[in-house]
Amino acid sequence: MLNKKPWLLGMALVCLSVGAQAQSQPQDMKRGMELMQQQMMLMTPELAQKAQALSPDIKKFLMRVALRHERRSDTLTLVQVMQEIMAEHHMIGTAIATDNGPLAADAARRLALHRLPRGGMLPYLPIEKVTTESLSVLPSMEVAVEGNAQKLAEAADRGDMAAAAHHYGEMTAGCVACHMHFRGQPGASAYTPRLKQ
Ligand code: HEC
């Protein structure tokens, strides 16, 4: 099997180095590798080849994302996951505006540990964005969105809604930055090619 799928061997090597650096538990490494294999099995050969060519750092990052986010869907697409994230975002806004710390904290933690779509993120990006250079912005997007969501939750736990509102703004700036980088026409669907541009 490894002979037929060189990327599996590549992932195995990446997992070994992740384990060495982060001193992960062997079971985490095994699980991380399984998750990456599951994602790559769903990719077209063209995408799998581009994923295989990514730098070890990006592969490690993607593996850690897959490991940390424990809700992984076999059916939902990235747009559907984003709609769920949007709903959490609305809920946080409502909670901040109504001074409801527990509601803000719970929704922010769900947002930070959002569901993952079928096949991971790569299948939903424009294929020309699946490069080490283009994906190298992902860790900073994660800090902006998930990092600020966690800080927001901590502020809301303390009842400091002014600080929560500040993190809400910074988190939202992360959504905007990622969309500017990766998303094409907002709201585009398979039907829009029927419109003149
Ligand atoms: C890692 C990059 C990234 C981050 C961070 C991100 N998004 Fe997205 N988002 C995307 C991509 C890519 C799409 C388009 C997916 C597609 O068309 O298949 C998208 C689509 C969406 C959509 C679907 C409708 C549309 O306009 O295309 C919504 C709603 C959305 N995002 C909300 C959010 C919110 C709210 C946040 C922040 C809390 C956020 N996103 C953070 C990458 C990101």
Residues whose N, C-alpha, C, O or C-beta is under 5 A from the ligand:
A	BS01	HEC	L78 V79 M82 Q83 I85 M86 H89 Y124 M141 V145 M171 G174 C175 C178 H179 F182 R183 P186 G187
